């Protein structure tokens, strides 16, 4: 078998037991790796109604056949578990250098269960594995823990995926970080890791997997080099990375501002990509073998007004949007310092900014008082306060303990008035792209299996201009549709592109290199799969893979009691017009249009529109007949 080792390492932390599973090739071809493989293990080997913090919750680190092939955008791994933020199955992807190192260590995935008696870390190297004591580094920030692990192992090339104090203290949106700045950020995967007393997974390998066609792999790598060096857009994206979204979202009034009450920020020029590049950065960062190099760094030597440690990287657009404009903060130094703390403590900056923005609005409206906040004035626009609150969340200290629960649980504790202005779906905060200006995201945020996510489907701009691009025509879109319009075409856009994005997450490749607008197109990905595996893989099979993962997620959530009623936007998006003087002023989402589009989405997917759940026919079509028995068994037990 090419592209894989054919080995999956199962780790029981409670019993300190390791088991190597060697699946057949048919298993790998059906579930591939990444997000689809993670969903398989949770659906197959976890009972219903397991608490996310229970030892029985699985934590799956998974790669794919692509991992280890030196092609741009091919340095990602996926972590899948049941989320403490949403209660659904969830996955989170990260780039960096950890994924290829695990592949070179001899394994395709790790399936972790149980809870260690004392803090531990996993050490994997060239096929060997062991648990090591982590008591001395429990409670330390990520940089100190990584340094200590490398020193103990005597190798500075060891790659470490680890949690900070936020994960240890079960901050519900804690993440997992490698190289101190590449995050499995969303859905609380770091908190699950902390609940297991697992500080880190350290990997080091020198074994090379066998690939089918090295010549084609080298040719694909050269394509990226040529495009980034000679194409104006890809060169610009290398320079500015995701911070370009400030420029892209602002003209449409789509920059989240003041806890989602406006779409235009008067000081947005201070947050632009060019501004960040000139003030904060020397050179962009990158991931293993990637020429696109879009990662935001912080240049060394910044001491004023805040001393910023460049080891922890710089803020991407989502951080700038949610911790910047969303909080009416335009100070890039303050945002970058808060980003440093988030990296040190291991915190998702999207949920962090969403939760702080919600708290600030509650304070402004008088729903929260200084007595509730421990004497803190939660005022919009205060960069120093953002830094302070980030550290308090990481430590679960004072008012930070409540913020660490996330917007949904915090609002429930405060009361109905707070719940009315909370911007969450399935308990999870929105990322920094506005459904009022990108209408398909209204469906994506509501119906995505693990809550609002900006990289689970294509955005409306993909079909927003005439003529439609060649790639989107290849997905079946021929006529331009206004980005703010919510209709059947937008339901189709979400459904079709969600399948493709799920395939990308299953092959653990980067959206910024393999996408509808990026370096490689659909056929390029298929060629890469053939080159790594030798399979006569097709685009049709790739789309079925993505659909299989989407349905696995949906079936898991059905077993957990989720359905149509949970696929609903916050009330304020329907009822509260945007309050600014920008192009989106006064805009809301039409409830009837949303419900109709949601039904279109269900029907396109072959799901029951009354429940929002997959039909038995759809599951069987995708080779998931075994899931039907699991769902029925769970329903019998709970009836």
C-alpha positions as CSV (number, residue, x, y, z in Angstrom):
1,X,0.0,0.0,0.0
2,X,1.4,3.3,-1.1
3,X,1.1,6.6,0.8
4,X,0.3,4.9,4.1
5,X,2.1,2.8,6.7
6,X,-1.0,0.8,7.3
7,X,-0.6,1.4,11.0
8,X,-2.9,3.2,13.4
9,X,-1.7,3.6,17.0
10,X,-4.4,3.2,19.8
11,X,-3.4,4.6,23.2
12,X,-5.3,3.9,26.4
13,X,-4.1,6.4,28.9
14,X,-5.8,4.8,31.8
15,X,-4.3,1.4,31.3
16,X,-1.0,2.8,29.8
17,X,-1.5,0.4,26.9
18,X,-0.6,0.8,23.3
19,X,-2.1,-1.3,20.4
20,X,-1.2,-1.1,16.8
21,X,-4.1,-1.6,14.4
22,X,-3.4,-2.6,10.8
23,X,-6.5,-1.9,8.6
24,X,-6.9,-3.3,5.1
25,X,-6.3,-1.1,2.1
26,X,-10.1,-0.9,1.5
27,X,-10.5,0.9,4.8
28,X,-8.0,3.6,3.9
29,X,-9.6,4.1,0.5
30,X,-13.1,4.5,2.0
31,X,-12.2,6.7,4.9
32,X,-8.8,8.2,3.6
33,X,-7.7,9.9,6.8
34,X,-8.2,13.3,8.5
35,X,-11.7,14.3,9.3
36,X,-13.4,11.3,7.7
37,X,-11.3,8.8,9.5
38,X,-11.7,10.7,12.8
39,X,-15.5,10.6,12.4
40,X,-15.4,6.9,11.7
41,X,-13.7,6.1,15.0
42,X,-16.0,8.2,17.1
43,X,-19.1,6.8,15.5
44,X,-17.9,3.2,15.6
45,X,-16.3,3.1,19.0
46,X,-18.0,5.6,21.2
47,X,-21.3,5.1,23.0
48,X,-24.0,7.8,22.8
49,X,-24.2,10.5,25.4
50,X,-20.6,10.4,26.5
51,X,-19.6,13.6,28.3
52,X,-16.8,15.4,26.3
53,X,-14.7,15.4,29.4
54,X,-15.3,11.7,30.2
55,X,-12.4,9.3,29.8
56,X,-14.5,7.4,27.2
57,X,-14.4,10.4,24.8
58,X,-12.0,9.6,22.0
59,X,-9.4,12.0,20.7
60,X,-8.2,11.1,17.2
61,X,-5.1,12.6,15.5
62,X,-5.2,11.6,11.8
63,X,-3.2,12.1,8.6
64,X,-3.8,10.9,5.0
65,X,-2.0,9.4,2.0
66,X,-0.9,12.9,1.1
67,X,0.9,13.6,4.3
68,X,4.7,13.5,3.9
69,X,4.6,14.3,0.1
70,X,6.6,17.5,-0.3
71,X,3.8,19.5,-2.0
72,X,2.6,23.0,-0.9
73,X,-0.4,22.9,1.5
74,X,0.3,19.4,2.6
75,X,1.4,19.8,6.2
76,X,-1.9,19.5,8.1
77,X,-3.3,17.1,10.5
78,X,-6.8,16.7,11.9
79,X,-8.0,16.3,15.5
80,X,-11.5,14.9,16.1
81,X,-13.4,14.5,19.3
82,X,-16.7,15.3,20.9
83,X,-16.6,19.0,21.6
84,X,-17.1,20.5,25.1
85,X,-18.2,23.7,23.5
86,X,-21.0,22.2,21.3
87,X,-21.7,18.7,22.5
88,X,-21.4,17.6,18.9
89,X,-18.7,15.7,17.1
90,X,-16.1,18.2,15.9
91,X,-12.8,18.3,14.2
92,X,-10.1,20.9,13.9
93,X,-7.2,21.1,11.5
94,X,-3.7,22.6,12.0
95,X,-0.7,23.2,9.7
96,X,2.9,23.5,10.8
97,X,5.4,20.7,11.0
98,X,3.8,18.2,13.3
99,X,1.9,16.2,10.7
100,X,4.7,15.1,8.4
101,X,6.8,14.3,11.5
102,X,4.1,11.8,12.7
103,X,4.1,10.3,9.3
104,X,7.8,9.9,9.3
105,X,7.5,8.3,12.7
106,X,5.6,5.4,11.1
107,X,1.9,6.0,11.9
108,X,-1.2,7.2,10.0
109,X,-3.3,8.1,13.0
110,X,-3.5,8.1,16.8
111,X,-6.7,7.1,18.6
112,X,-6.5,8.1,22.2
113,X,-8.9,7.2,25.0
114,X,-9.0,7.2,28.8
115,X,-7.5,9.5,31.4
116,X,-4.0,9.2,32.8
117,X,-3.7,9.0,36.5
118,X,-1.1,11.8,36.4
119,X,-0.1,14.3,33.8
120,X,1.7,12.6,30.9
121,X,2.9,13.2,27.4
122,X,3.2,10.7,24.5
123,X,6.5,10.2,22.8
124,X,6.6,8.5,19.4
125,X,9.7,8.0,17.3
126,X,10.5,5.8,14.3
127,X,7.8,3.3,15.2
128,X,8.4,3.2,18.9
129,X,6.2,4.8,21.5
130,X,5.9,5.4,25.3
131,X,4.2,7.5,27.9
132,X,6.3,9.9,29.8
133,X,5.7,11.8,33.0
134,X,4.6,15.4,32.5
135,X,4.0,16.4,36.1
136,X,6.9,18.9,36.0
137,X,5.5,20.8,33.0
138,X,1.8,20.6,33.9
139,X,0.7,24.2,34.5
140,X,3.4,25.7,32.2
141,X,2.8,27.9,29.2
142,X,3.3,26.3,25.8
143,X,6.8,27.6,25.1
144,X,8.2,26.5,28.4
145,X,6.6,23.0,28.0
146,X,7.9,22.6,24.4
147,X,11.4,23.6,25.5
148,X,11.4,21.2,28.4
149,X,10.2,18.3,26.3
150,X,12.9,18.9,23.7
151,X,15.5,19.2,26.4
152,X,14.4,16.0,28.1
153,X,14.5,14.1,24.8
154,X,17.8,15.7,23.8
155,X,16.6,16.7,20.3
156,X,15.5,20.2,19.2
157,X,13.9,18.7,16.1
158,X,11.2,17.0,18.0
159,X,7.8,18.3,17.0
160,X,5.4,18.8,19.8
161,X,1.6,19.2,19.7
162,X,0.6,20.4,23.2
163,X,-1.8,22.4,25.3
164,X,-1.3,25.3,27.7
165,X,-2.9,26.1,31.0
166,X,-6.2,26.8,29.2
167,X,-6.5,23.2,28.1
168,X,-5.5,21.9,31.5
169,X,-8.2,24.1,33.2
170,X,-10.8,23.0,30.7
171,X,-11.4,26.4,29.0
172,X,-14.1,25.2,26.6
173,X,-12.5,26.7,23.6
174,X,-8.9,25.7,24.4
175,X,-6.8,24.6,21.4
176,X,-3.8,22.4,20.6
177,X,-0.7,24.1,19.2
178,X,2.5,22.9,17.5
179,X,5.6,25.0,17.0
180,X,3.8,27.5,19.3
181,X,1.8,29.1,16.5
182,X,0.1,26.5,14.4
183,X,-3.3,25.8,16.0
184,X,-6.0,23.1,16.1
185,X,-7.9,26.1,17.3
186,X,-11.7,25.6,17.3
187,X,-14.1,23.3,19.1
188,X,-12.2,22.9,22.4
189,X,-9.9,20.0,21.4
190,X,-7.3,21.3,23.8
191,X,-9.8,21.0,26.7
192,X,-10.5,17.4,25.8
193,X,-6.8,16.8,25.8
194,X,-6.5,18.5,29.2
195,X,-9.4,16.3,30.6
196,X,-7.3,13.3,29.8
197,X,-4.2,14.6,31.7
198,X,-2.4,14.7,28.4
199,X,0.0,17.6,28.0
200,X,1.5,16.8,24.7
201,X,2.2,14.4,21.9
202,X,5.9,14.6,20.8
203,X,7.0,13.0,17.5
204,X,10.2,12.5,15.7
205,X,10.8,10.4,12.6
206,X,13.3,9.7,9.9
207,X,11.3,6.9,8.1
208,X,10.0,7.9,4.6
209,X,6.7,6.4,3.4
210,X,6.6,4.9,-0.1
211,X,4.8,7.0,-2.7
212,X,3.7,5.7,-6.1
213,X,4.9,8.4,-8.4
214,X,7.6,10.7,-7.1
215,X,8.1,12.4,-10.5
216,X,4.5,13.7,-10.5
217,X,4.8,14.8,-6.9
218,X,7.9,16.8,-7.9
219,X,6.0,18.3,-10.8
220,X,3.1,19.3,-8.6
221,X,5.5,21.0,-6.2
222,X,7.0,23.0,-9.1
223,X,3.5,24.3,-10.1
224,X,3.2,26.0,-6.7
225,X,6.6,27.5,-6.9
226,X,5.9,28.9,-10.3
227,X,2.5,30.4,-9.3
228,X,3.6,32.0,-6.1
229,X,6.6,33.6,-7.8
230,X,4.9,34.7,-11.0
231,X,1.2,35.2,-10.3
232,X,0.3,38.6,-8.9
233,X,-2.5,37.3,-6.6
234,X,-0.5,34.5,-5.0
235,X,2.5,36.8,-4.5
236,X,0.1,39.2,-2.8
237,X,-1.4,36.4,-0.7
238,X,2.1,35.4,0.4
239,X,2.8,39.0,1.5
240,X,-0.4,39.7,3.3
241,X,-2.0,36.3,4.0
242,X,-5.4,36.2,5.6
243,X,-5.2,39.8,6.7
244,X,-6.4,40.7,3.2
245,X,-9.9,39.8,4.4
246,X,-10.0,43.2,6.1
247,X,-9.8,44.8,2.6
248,X,-12.1,42.2,1.1
249,X,-14.9,42.3,3.7
250,X,-15.0,46.0,4.6
251,X,-16.3,47.3,1.2
252,X,-19.4,45.2,1.5
253,X,-20.0,46.2,5.2
254,X,-19.0,42.7,6.2
255,X,-16.4,43.3,8.9
256,X,-17.8,42.1,12.3
257,X,-18.0,45.2,14.5
258,X,-19.1,45.8,18.0
259,X,-20.3,42.3,18.8
260,X,-22.0,41.9,15.4
261,X,-24.1,45.0,15.7
262,X,-22.4,46.7,12.7
263,X,-20.5,45.7,9.6
264,X,-18.2,48.8,9.2
265,X,-15.4,49.9,11.5
266,X,-14.3,53.5,11.2
267,X,-10.7,52.6,12.1
268,X,-10.5,49.6,9.8
269,X,-7.5,51.0,7.9
270,X,-5.4,50.5,11.0
271,X,-6.1,46.7,10.6
272,X,-5.5,46.3,6.9
273,X,-3.0,43.8,5.5
274,X,-0.6,46.4,4.3
275,X,-0.7,48.2,7.7
276,X,0.1,44.9,9.5
277,X,2.9,44.1,7.1
278,X,4.6,47.5,7.6
279,X,4.1,47.8,11.3
280,X,4.4,44.2,12.7
281,X,6.1,41.9,10.2
282,X,9.4,41.3,8.5
283,X,8.8,38.0,6.6
284,X,5.8,35.7,6.4
285,X,5.9,32.3,8.1
286,X,5.2,29.0,6.5
287,X,4.4,25.3,7.1
288,X,6.5,22.3,6.1
289,X,7.3,22.2,2.3
290,X,4.9,25.1,1.5
291,X,5.9,27.9,-0.9
292,X,2.7,29.9,-0.4
293,X,4.0,31.0,3.1
294,X,0.9,32.8,4.2
295,X,1.5,32.6,7.9
296,X,1.5,35.9,9.8
297,X,4.6,36.4,11.9
298,X,5.7,39.2,14.3
299,X,9.1,40.7,13.6
300,X,11.7,40.4,16.4
301,X,12.5,43.3,18.6
302,X,9.1,44.9,19.2
303,X,9.2,46.3,22.7
304,X,6.8,49.2,22.7
305,X,4.0,49.7,23.6
306,X,4.1,46.0,24.5
307,X,7.0,43.6,24.4
308,X,5.9,40.8,22.0
309,X,7.7,37.4,21.8
310,X,7.9,36.5,18.1
311,X,8.1,32.8,18.8
312,X,4.3,32.8,19.3
313,X,3.5,34.1,15.8
314,X,1.2,36.9,14.8
315,X,-2.6,37.3,14.4
316,X,-4.4,36.0,11.4
317,X,-7.5,37.7,10.0
318,X,-9.9,35.8,12.3
319,X,-8.0,37.2,15.3
320,X,-7.9,40.7,13.9
321,X,-11.6,40.5,13.1
322,X,-12.9,39.0,16.4
323,X,-10.4,40.6,18.8
324,X,-10.0,43.8,16.7
325,X,-13.0,45.3,14.9
326,X,-15.5,43.1,16.8
327,X,-14.2,44.8,20.0
328,X,-13.7,48.2,18.4
329,X,-9.9,47.8,18.9
330,X,-7.6,49.1,16.1
331,X,-4.3,48.8,17.9
332,X,-2.3,46.0,16.1
333,X,0.2,45.9,19.0
334,X,-2.5,45.1,21.5
335,X,-4.1,42.5,19.2
336,X,-0.7,40.9,18.6
337,X,0.1,40.9,22.4
338,X,-3.3,39.2,23.1
339,X,-2.5,36.7,20.3
340,X,0.8,36.0,22.1
341,X,-1.1,35.2,25.3
342,X,-3.6,33.1,23.5
343,X,-0.7,31.1,22.0
344,X,1.0,30.8,25.4
345,X,-2.1,29.6,27.2
346,X,-3.6,27.7,24.2
347,X,-6.8,29.6,23.5
348,X,-9.0,29.9,20.3
349,X,-9.0,33.6,19.5
350,X,-12.3,33.4,17.5
351,X,-14.3,32.2,20.5
352,X,-12.2,34.4,22.8
353,X,-13.1,37.6,20.8
354,X,-16.7,36.5,20.4
355,X,-17.1,35.9,24.1
356,X,-15.4,39.1,25.2
357,X,-17.5,41.1,22.6
358,X,-20.7,39.6,24.0
359,X,-19.6,40.4,27.6
360,X,-18.8,44.0,26.6
361,X,-22.2,44.5,25.0
362,X,-23.8,43.0,28.1
363,X,-21.9,45.5,30.2
364,X,-22.8,48.4,27.9
365,X,-26.5,47.5,28.1
366,X,-26.4,47.1,31.9
367,X,-27.0,43.4,31.8
368,X,-23.6,42.9,33.6
369,X,-22.4,45.3,36.3
370,X,-19.0,46.0,37.8
371,X,-20.0,43.8,40.7
372,X,-20.5,40.9,38.2
373,X,-17.2,41.5,36.5
374,X,-15.1,41.8,39.7
375,X,-14.7,45.6,39.3
376,X,-13.7,45.5,35.6
377,X,-15.2,48.1,33.2
378,X,-15.9,46.0,30.1
379,X,-15.7,48.8,27.6
380,X,-15.3,48.4,23.8
381,X,-12.1,49.8,22.3
382,X,-9.8,49.0,25.2
383,X,-6.7,47.1,24.0
384,X,-5.1,46.8,27.4
385,X,-8.3,45.2,28.7
386,X,-8.2,42.6,25.8
387,X,-4.7,41.6,26.9
388,X,-5.8,41.4,30.5
389,X,-8.9,39.3,29.8
390,X,-7.0,36.9,27.6
391,X,-4.6,36.1,30.4
392,X,-7.5,35.8,32.9
393,X,-9.3,33.3,30.6
394,X,-6.1,31.3,30.2
395,X,-5.8,31.1,34.0
396,X,-9.6,30.9,34.6
397,X,-8.9,33.7,37.0
398,X,-11.7,36.0,38.3
399,X,-14.2,37.1,35.7
400,X,-12.0,35.0,33.2
401,X,-13.5,31.9,34.8
402,X,-17.0,32.8,33.4
403,X,-15.6,33.9,30.0
404,X,-13.8,30.6,29.8
405,X,-17.2,28.9,29.5
406,X,-18.0,30.6,26.2
407,X,-20.8,32.9,25.1
408,X,-23.6,30.3,25.1
409,X,-23.1,29.0,28.7
410,X,-22.3,32.4,29.9
411,X,-25.5,33.8,28.5
412,X,-27.5,31.0,29.9
413,X,-26.1,31.8,33.4
414,X,-26.8,35.5,33.1
415,X,-30.3,35.2,31.8
416,X,-32.8,35.7,29.0
417,X,-31.8,39.3,28.2
418,X,-28.2,38.1,27.6
419,X,-29.3,35.1,25.6
420,X,-31.2,37.4,23.2
421,X,-28.0,39.1,22.1
422,X,-25.7,36.0,22.1
423,X,-24.2,35.2,18.6
424,X,-23.8,31.4,18.6
425,X,-25.1,28.3,17.0
426,X,-24.9,25.0,18.7
427,X,-23.1,26.8,21.5
428,X,-20.2,28.1,19.3
429,X,-19.2,31.6,18.4
430,X,-19.2,32.9,14.8
431,X,-15.9,33.4,12.9
432,X,-15.2,36.8,11.4
433,X,-17.3,36.5,8.2
434,X,-20.8,38.0,8.2
435,X,-23.8,36.0,7.0
436,X,-25.6,39.3,6.3
437,X,-23.2,40.0,3.5
438,X,-22.3,36.4,2.6
439,X,-25.7,34.8,2.6
440,X,-24.7,31.2,2.1
441,X,-22.8,31.4,5.4
442,X,-26.2,31.8,7.1
443,X,-26.8,28.2,6.1
444,X,-23.3,27.1,6.8
445,X,-23.2,28.5,10.3
446,X,-26.6,27.1,11.2
447,X,-26.3,23.7,9.6
448,X,-22.7,22.8,9.8
449,X,-22.4,19.7,12.1
450,X,-20.0,21.3,14.6
451,X,-21.4,24.8,14.5
452,X,-20.2,28.0,12.8
453,X,-17.1,27.5,10.6
454,X,-15.7,29.7,7.8
455,X,-13.7,26.9,6.2
456,X,-16.3,24.2,5.8
457,X,-17.7,25.6,2.5
458,X,-17.1,28.1,-0.2
459,X,-18.0,31.8,0.3
460,X,-20.5,33.6,-1.8
461,X,-17.9,35.5,-3.8
462,X,-17.1,32.3,-5.6
463,X,-20.4,32.7,-7.6
464,X,-20.8,36.4,-7.0
465,X,-19.4,37.8,-10.3
466,X,-20.1,37.2,-13.9
467,X,-18.6,35.3,-15.6
468,X,-18.3,32.4,-13.1
469,X,-14.8,31.1,-12.7
470,X,-13.8,27.9,-14.4
471,X,-13.4,26.0,-11.2
472,X,-16.9,26.9,-10.0
473,X,-18.4,26.0,-13.4
474,X,-16.8,22.6,-12.8
475,X,-18.8,22.3,-9.7
476,X,-22.0,23.1,-11.5
477,X,-22.5,26.8,-11.2
478,X,-23.0,28.9,-14.3
479,X,-24.9,32.1,-13.4
480,X,-23.8,34.8,-10.9
481,X,-25.8,35.3,-7.8
482,X,-25.7,38.4,-5.5
483,X,-23.7,37.6,-2.4
484,X,-26.5,38.9,-0.1
485,X,-29.2,36.7,-1.8
486,X,-30.3,33.6,0.0
487,X,-32.0,31.1,-2.4
488,X,-31.7,27.6,-3.9
489,X,-28.4,28.4,-5.6
490,X,-26.9,29.3,-2.2
491,X,-28.2,26.1,-0.7
492,X,-26.5,24.2,-3.5
493,X,-23.3,26.2,-3.1
494,X,-23.2,25.2,0.6
495,X,-24.1,21.6,0.0
496,X,-21.7,21.0,-2.9
497,X,-18.8,23.0,-1.6
498,X,-19.2,21.5,1.9
499,X,-18.6,18.0,0.4
500,X,-15.4,19.3,-1.3
501,X,-14.1,21.0,1.8
502,X,-14.8,17.9,3.8
503,X,-12.7,16.0,1.3
504,X,-9.9,18.5,1.8
505,X,-10.1,18.0,5.5
506,X,-10.0,14.3,5.1
507,X,-6.9,14.5,2.9
508,X,-5.6,17.0,5.4
509,X,-4.6,19.5,2.8
510,X,-4.7,23.3,3.2
511,X,-7.6,25.4,2.0
512,X,-5.1,28.1,1.0
513,X,-3.4,25.8,-1.5
514,X,-6.2,23.3,-2.5
515,X,-9.4,25.2,-3.0
516,X,-11.8,26.6,-5.6
517,X,-9.6,29.8,-5.9
518,X,-6.1,28.7,-4.8
519,X,-2.9,27.2,-6.3
520,X,-4.2,23.7,-7.1
521,X,-7.6,22.9,-8.7
522,X,-9.9,19.8,-8.4
523,X,-8.0,17.8,-10.9
524,X,-4.6,18.7,-9.4
525,X,-5.8,17.2,-6.1
526,X,-6.9,14.0,-7.8
527,X,-3.5,13.8,-9.6
528,X,-1.8,14.2,-6.2
529,X,-3.9,11.4,-4.7
530,X,-3.0,9.1,-7.6
531,X,0.7,10.0,-7.3
532,X,0.8,9.2,-3.6
533,X,-1.4,6.0,-3.7
534,X,-1.3,4.6,-7.2
535,X,-5.1,4.3,-7.1
536,X,-7.1,5.3,-10.2
537,X,-8.8,7.9,-8.0
538,X,-11.5,10.2,-9.5
539,X,-13.1,13.5,-8.7
540,X,-16.4,11.7,-8.3
541,X,-14.8,9.4,-5.6
542,X,-13.3,12.4,-3.9
543,X,-16.7,14.1,-3.7
544,X,-18.3,10.9,-2.3
545,X,-15.6,10.9,0.4
546,X,-16.6,14.5,1.4
547,X,-20.2,13.5,1.4
548,X,-19.5,10.4,3.5
549,X,-17.8,12.5,6.1
550,X,-20.6,15.1,6.2
551,X,-23.1,12.3,6.7
552,X,-21.0,10.6,9.4
553,X,-21.0,13.9,11.3
554,X,-24.7,14.3,10.9
555,X,-25.4,10.7,12.0
556,X,-23.3,11.1,15.0
557,X,-25.1,14.2,16.0
558,X,-28.5,12.6,15.4
559,X,-27.5,9.9,17.9
560,X,-26.7,12.7,20.3
561,X,-30.1,14.2,19.9
562,X,-29.3,17.0,17.5
563,X,-31.5,17.8,14.5
564,X,-33.4,20.4,12.5
565,X,-34.2,22.6,15.6
566,X,-30.5,23.1,16.2
567,X,-29.9,24.3,12.7
568,X,-31.0,27.8,13.6
569,X,-29.4,31.2,13.6
570,X,-29.4,33.6,16.6
571,X,-32.5,35.7,16.9
572,X,-30.7,39.0,16.5
573,X,-29.7,38.1,12.9
574,X,-33.3,38.0,12.0
575,X,-34.5,40.9,14.2
576,X,-31.7,43.5,14.7
577,X,-30.7,45.6,11.7
578,X,-27.0,46.4,11.4
579,X,-26.5,49.8,13.1
580,X,-23.9,51.7,11.1
581,X,-23.6,54.0,8.0
582,X,-21.9,51.4,5.8
583,X,-23.2,49.5,2.8
584,X,-24.9,46.8,5.0
585,X,-26.7,49.4,7.2
586,X,-30.1,48.1,8.3
587,X,-29.6,44.6,6.9
588,X,-31.2,41.5,8.5
589,X,-31.7,38.0,7.4
590,X,-35.2,37.1,6.2
591,X,-36.4,34.2,8.4
592,X,-38.7,32.7,5.7
593,X,-35.9,32.8,3.1
594,X,-33.6,31.1,5.5
595,X,-36.0,28.3,6.4
596,X,-36.8,27.7,2.8
597,X,-33.1,27.6,1.9
598,X,-32.4,25.2,4.8
599,X,-35.1,22.8,3.4
600,X,-33.4,23.0,0.0
601,X,-30.1,22.1,1.6
602,X,-31.7,19.1,3.4
603,X,-33.3,17.9,0.2
604,X,-30.2,18.3,-1.9
605,X,-28.3,16.1,0.6
606,X,-31.0,13.5,0.6
607,X,-31.9,14.1,4.2
608,X,-35.3,14.1,5.8
609,X,-36.5,17.8,5.8
610,X,-38.6,17.2,8.9
611,X,-35.7,16.1,11.0
612,X,-32.6,17.3,9.1
613,X,-31.2,13.8,9.4
614,X,-29.8,11.4,6.7
615,X,-32.1,8.9,5.3
616,X,-31.2,5.2,5.4
617,X,-31.0,5.2,1.6
618,X,-28.4,8.0,1.7
619,X,-26.3,6.2,4.4
620,X,-26.4,3.0,2.4
621,X,-25.4,4.8,-0.8
622,X,-22.3,6.1,0.9
623,X,-21.3,2.7,2.4
624,X,-22.5,3.7,5.8
625,X,-25.1,1.0,6.4
626,X,-23.4,0.0,9.6
627,X,-24.3,3.4,11.0
628,X,-28.0,2.7,10.8
629,X,-27.7,-0.1,13.3
630,X,-25.8,2.0,15.7
631,X,-28.4,4.8,15.6
632,X,-31.3,2.3,16.0
633,X,-29.5,0.7,18.9
634,X,-29.0,4.1,20.6
635,X,-32.6,5.0,20.1
636,X,-33.7,1.8,21.6
637,X,-31.6,2.3,24.7
638,X,-32.9,5.9,25.3
639,X,-36.6,5.2,24.5
